[in-house]
Amino acid sequence: MANMGWMEIVIVIVVVAVLFLIPKKLPQLGSSLGKSVRSFKKGLKEGRDELNSTTAEARDAVGMTDVKSVVADVREAVGVDDIKASAREIRKSVSIKDALSDTIGPNGSSSKPAGADKVE
């Protein structure tokens, strides 16, 4: 047994024991394991369906569909999508970093001369 750890040895012993000591019980064991897995999956599906139906009932009770339609109407009336598009265009066209570097020098002082902003 070259380079086999204790865990591999235990697994081999268990497999050999299962194959030789209880061969008559293997089909029964496999069948019960399959039934258990099917039952578990069925329970998960029922739980998911129950959660979905409860959520739908809660949305109906609150009137969530009405709220969504009202919000959509308000967004359309206010023009939120147009405002967002305009803001994106402004962000693309103006870089704050460039604007700041034009007015403030690298050492943090203003790059304009001392009397440049006075109007005569």
Distance bins in CASP14 RR format, pairs under 12 A and 6 or more apart:
PFRMAT RR
TARGET T0000
AUTHOR 0000-0000-0000
RMODE 2
METHOD distances of the structure
MODEL  1
1 8 0 0 0 0 1 0 0 0 0 0 0
1 9 1 0 0 1 0 0 0 0 0 0 0
1 12 0 0 0 0 1 0 0 0 0 0 0
1 13 0 0 0 0 0 1 0 0 0 0 0
2 8 0 0 0 0 0 1 0 0 0 0 0
3 9 0 0 0 0 0 1 0 0 0 0 0
4 10 0 0 0 0 0 1 0 0 0 0 0
4 11 0 0 0 0 1 0 0 0 0 0 0
4 12 1 0 0 1 0 0 0 0 0 0 0
4 13 0 0 0 0 0 1 0 0 0 0 0
5 11 0 0 0 0 1 0 0 0 0 0 0
5 12 0 0 0 0 0 1 0 0 0 0 0
6 12 0 0 0 0 0 1 0 0 0 0 0
6 13 0 0 0 0 0 1 0 0 0 0 0
7 13 0 0 0 0 0 1 0 0 0 0 0
7 14 0 0 0 0 0 1 0 0 0 0 0
8 14 0 0 0 0 0 1 0 0 0 0 0
8 15 0 0 0 0 0 1 0 0 0 0 0
9 15 0 0 0 0 0 1 0 0 0 0 0
9 16 0 0 0 0 0 1 0 0 0 0 0
10 16 0 0 0 0 0 1 0 0 0 0 0
10 17 0 0 0 0 0 1 0 0 0 0 0
11 17 0 0 0 0 0 1 0 0 0 0 0
11 18 0 0 0 0 0 1 0 0 0 0 0
12 18 0 0 0 0 0 1 0 0 0 0 0
12 19 0 0 0 0 0 1 0 0 0 0 0
13 19 0 0 0 0 0 1 0 0 0 0 0
13 20 0 0 0 0 0 1 0 0 0 0 0
13 21 0 0 0 0 0 1 0 0 0 0 0
14 20 0 0 0 0 0 1 0 0 0 0 0
14 21 0 0 0 0 0 1 0 0 0 0 0
14 22 0 0 0 0 0 1 0 0 0 0 0
15 21 0 0 0 0 0 1 0 0 0 0 0
15 22 0 0 0 0 0 1 0 0 0 0 0
15 26 0 0 0 0 0 1 0 0 0 0 0
16 22 0 0 0 0 0 1 0 0 0 0 0
16 23 0 0 0 0 0 1 0 0 0 0 0
17 23 0 0 0 0 0 1 0 0 0 0 0
17 25 0 0 0 0 0 1 0 0 0 0 0
17 26 0 0 0 0 0 1 0 0 0 0 0
18 24 0 0 0 0 0 1 0 0 0 0 0
18 25 0 0 0 0 1 0 0 0 0 0 0
18 26 1 0 0 1 0 0 0 0 0 0 0
18 29 0 0 0 0 1 0 0 0 0 0 0
18 30 0 0 0 0 0 1 0 0 0 0 0
19 25 0 0 0 0 0 1 0 0 0 0 0
19 26 0 0 0 0 1 0 0 0 0 0 0
19 29 0 0 0 0 0 1 0 0 0 0 0
20 26 0 0 0 0 0 1 0 0 0 0 0
22 28 0 0 0 0 1 0 0 0 0 0 0
22 29 1 0 0 1 0 0 0 0 0 0 0
22 30 0 0 0 0 0 1 0 0 0 0 0
23 29 0 0 0 0 0 1 0 0 0 0 0
25 31 0 0 0 0 0 1 0 0 0 0 0
25 32 0 0 0 0 1 0 0 0 0 0 0
25 33 0 0 0 0 0 1 0 0 0 0 0
26 32 0 0 0 0 0 1 0 0 0 0 0
26 33 0 0 0 0 0 1 0 0 0 0 0
27 33 0 0 0 0 0 1 0 0 0 0 0
27 34 0 0 0 0 0 1 0 0 0 0 0
28 34 0 0 0 0 0 1 0 0 0 0 0
28 35 0 0 0 0 0 1 0 0 0 0 0
29 35 0 0 0 0 0 1 0 0 0 0 0
29 36 0 0 0 0 0 1 0 0 0 0 0
30 36 0 0 0 0 1 0 0 0 0 0 0
30 37 0 0 0 0 1 0 0 0 0 0 0
30 38 0 0 0 0 0 1 0 0 0 0 0
31 37 0 0 0 0 0 1 0 0 0 0 0
31 38 0 0 0 0 0 1 0 0 0 0 0
32 38 0 0 0 0 0 1 0 0 0 0 0
32 39 0 0 0 0 0 1 0 0 0 0 0
33 39 0 0 0 0 0 1 0 0 0 0 0
33 40 0 0 0 0 0 1 0 0 0 0 0
34 40 0 0 0 0 1 0 0 0 0 0 0
34 41 0 0 0 0 1 0 0 0 0 0 0
34 42 0 0 0 0 0 1 0 0 0 0 0
35 41 0 0 0 0 0 1 0 0 0 0 0
35 42 0 0 0 0 0 1 0 0 0 0 0
36 42 0 0 0 0 0 1 0 0 0 0 0
36 43 0 0 0 0 0 1 0 0 0 0 0
37 43 0 0 0 0 0 1 0 0 0 0 0
37 44 0 0 0 0 0 1 0 0 0 0 0
38 44 0 0 0 0 0 1 0 0 0 0 0
38 45 0 0 0 0 0 1 0 0 0 0 0
39 45 0 0 0 0 0 1 0 0 0 0 0
39 46 0 0 0 0 0 1 0 0 0 0 0
40 46 0 0 0 0 0 1 0 0 0 0 0
40 47 0 0 0 0 0 1 0 0 0 0 0
41 47 0 0 0 0 0 1 0 0 0 0 0
41 48 0 0 0 0 0 1 0 0 0 0 0
42 48 0 0 0 0 0 1 0 0 0 0 0
42 49 0 0 0 0 0 1 0 0 0 0 0
43 49 0 0 0 0 1 0 0 0 0 0 0
43 50 0 0 0 0 1 0 0 0 0 0 0
43 51 0 0 0 0 0 1 0 0 0 0 0
44 50 0 0 0 0 0 1 0 0 0 0 0
44 51 0 0 0 0 0 1 0 0 0 0 0
45 51 0 0 0 0 0 1 0 0 0 0 0
45 52 0 0 0 0 0 1 0 0 0 0 0
46 52 0 0 0 0 0 1 0 0 0 0 0
46 53 0 0 0 0 0 1 0 0 0 0 0
47 53 0 0 0 0 1 0 0 0 0 0 0
47 54 0 0 0 0 1 0 0 0 0 0 0
47 55 0 0 0 0 0 1 0 0 0 0 0
48 54 0 0 0 0 0 1 0 0 0 0 0
48 55 0 0 0 0 0 1 0 0 0 0 0
49 55 0 0 0 0 0 1 0 0 0 0 0
49 56 0 0 0 0 0 1 0 0 0 0 0
50 56 0 0 0 0 0 1 0 0 0 0 0
50 57 0 0 0 0 0 1 0 0 0 0 0
51 57 0 0 0 0 0 1 0 0 0 0 0
51 58 0 0 0 0 0 1 0 0 0 0 0
52 58 0 0 0 0 0 1 0 0 0 0 0
52 59 0 0 0 0 0 1 0 0 0 0 0
53 59 0 0 0 0 0 1 0 0 0 0 0
53 60 0 0 0 0 0 1 0 0 0 0 0
54 60 0 0 0 0 0 1 0 0 0 0 0
54 61 0 0 0 0 0 1 0 0 0 0 0
55 61 0 0 0 0 0 1 0 0 0 0 0
55 62 0 0 0 0 0 1 0 0 0 0 0
55 64 0 0 0 0 1 0 0 0 0 0 0
56 62 0 0 0 0 0 1 0 0 0 0 0
56 63 0 0 0 0 0 1 0 0 0 0 0
56 64 0 0 0 0 1 0 0 0 0 0 0
56 65 0 0 0 0 0 1 0 0 0 0 0
57 63 0 0 0 0 0 1 0 0 0 0 0
57 64 0 0 0 0 0 1 0 0 0 0 0
58 64 0 0 0 0 1 0 0 0 0 0 0
58 65 0 0 0 0 0 1 0 0 0 0 0
59 65 1 0 0 1 0 0 0 0 0 0 0
59 66 0 0 0 0 0 1 0 0 0 0 0
59 67 0 0 0 0 1 0 0 0 0 0 0
59 68 0 0 0 0 1 0 0 0 0 0 0
60 66 0 0 0 0 1 0 0 0 0 0 0
60 67 0 0 0 0 0 1 0 0 0 0 0
62 68 0 0 0 0 0 1 0 0 0 0 0
63 69 0 0 0 0 1 0 0 0 0 0 0
63 70 0 0 0 0 0 1 0 0 0 0 0
64 70 0 0 0 0 0 1 0 0 0 0 0
64 71 0 0 0 0 0 1 0 0 0 0 0
65 71 0 0 0 0 0 1 0 0 0 0 0
65 72 0 0 0 0 0 1 0 0 0 0 0
66 72 0 0 0 0 0 1 0 0 0 0 0
66 73 0 0 0 0 0 1 0 0 0 0 0
67 73 0 0 0 0 0 1 0 0 0 0 0
67 74 0 0 0 0 0 1 0 0 0 0 0
68 74 0 0 0 0 0 1 0 0 0 0 0
68 75 0 0 0 0 0 1 0 0 0 0 0
69 75 0 0 0 0 0 1 0 0 0 0 0
69 76 0 0 0 0 0 1 0 0 0 0 0
70 76 0 0 0 0 0 1 0 0 0 0 0
70 77 0 0 0 0 0 1 0 0 0 0 0
71 77 0 0 0 0 0 1 0 0 0 0 0
71 78 0 0 0 0 0 1 0 0 0 0 0
71 80 0 0 0 0 1 0 0 0 0 0 0
72 78 0 0 0 0 0 1 0 0 0 0 0
72 79 0 0 0 0 0 1 0 0 0 0 0
72 80 0 0 0 0 0 1 0 0 0 0 0
72 81 0 0 0 0 0 1 0 0 0 0 0
73 79 0 0 0 0 0 1 0 0 0 0 0
73 80 0 0 0 0 0 1 0 0 0 0 0
74 80 0 0 0 0 1 0 0 0 0 0 0
74 81 0 0 0 0 0 1 0 0 0 0 0
75 81 1 0 0 1 0 0 0 0 0 0 0
75 82 0 0 0 0 0 1 0 0 0 0 0
75 83 0 0 0 0 1 0 0 0 0 0 0
75 84 0 0 0 0 1 0 0 0 0 0 0
76 82 0 0 0 0 1 0 0 0 0 0 0
78 84 0 0 0 0 0 1 0 0 0 0 0
79 85 0 0 0 0 1 0 0 0 0 0 0
79 86 0 0 0 0 1 0 0 0 0 0 0
80 86 0 0 0 0 0 1 0 0 0 0 0
80 87 0 0 0 0 0 1 0 0 0 0 0
81 87 0 0 0 0 0 1 0 0 0 0 0
81 88 0 0 0 0 0 1 0 0 0 0 0
82 88 0 0 0 0 0 1 0 0 0 0 0
82 89 0 0 0 0 0 1 0 0 0 0 0
83 89 0 0 0 0 0 1 0 0 0 0 0
83 90 0 0 0 0 0 1 0 0 0 0 0
84 90 0 0 0 0 0 1 0 0 0 0 0
84 91 0 0 0 0 0 1 0 0 0 0 0
85 91 0 0 0 0 0 1 0 0 0 0 0
85 92 0 0 0 0 0 1 0 0 0 0 0
86 92 0 0 0 0 0 1 0 0 0 0 0
86 93 0 0 0 0 0 1 0 0 0 0 0
87 93 0 0 0 0 0 1 0 0 0 0 0
87 94 0 0 0 0 0 1 0 0 0 0 0
88 94 0 0 0 0 0 1 0 0 0 0 0
90 96 0 0 0 0 0 1 0 0 0 0 0
91 97 0 0 0 0 0 1 0 0 0 0 0
93 99 0 0 0 0 0 1 0 0 0 0 0
94 100 0 0 0 0 0 1 0 0 0 0 0
94 102 0 0 0 0 0 1 0 0 0 0 0
95 101 0 0 0 0 1 0 0 0 0 0 0
95 102 0 0 0 0 0 1 0 0 0 0 0
96 102 0 0 0 0 0 1 0 0 0 0 0
96 103 0 0 0 0 0 1 0 0 0 0 0
96 104 0 0 0 0 0 1 0 0 0 0 0
97 103 0 0 0 0 0 1 0 0 0 0 0
97 104 0 0 0 0 0 1 0 0 0 0 0
98 104 0 0 0 0 0 1 0 0 0 0 0
100 106 0 0 0 0 0 1 0 0 0 0 0
100 108 0 0 0 0 1 0 0 0 0 0 0
100 110 0 0 0 0 0 1 0 0 0 0 0
100 111 0 0 0 0 0 1 0 0 0 0 0
101 108 0 0 0 0 0 1 0 0 0 0 0
101 111 0 0 0 0 1 0 0 0 0 0 0
102 110 0 0 0 0 0 1 0 0 0 0 0
102 111 1 0 0 1 0 0 0 0 0 0 0
102 112 0 0 0 0 1 0 0 0 0 0 0
103 109 0 0 0 0 0 1 0 0 0 0 0
103 110 1 0 0 1 0 0 0 0 0 0 0
103 111 1 0 0 1 0 0 0 0 0 0 0
103 112 1 0 0 1 0 0 0 0 0 0 0
103 116 0 0 0 0 0 1 0 0 0 0 0
103 117 0 0 0 0 0 1 0 0 0 0 0
104 110 1 0 0 1 0 0 0 0 0 0 0
104 111 1 0 0 1 0 0 0 0 0 0 0
104 112 0 0 0 0 1 0 0 0 0 0 0
105 111 1 0 1 0 0 0 0 0 0 0 0
105 112 0 0 0 0 1 0 0 0 0 0 0
110 116 0 0 0 0 1 0 0 0 0 0 0
110 117 0 0 0 0 1 0 0 0 0 0 0
112 118 0 0 0 0 0 1 0 0 0 0 0
END
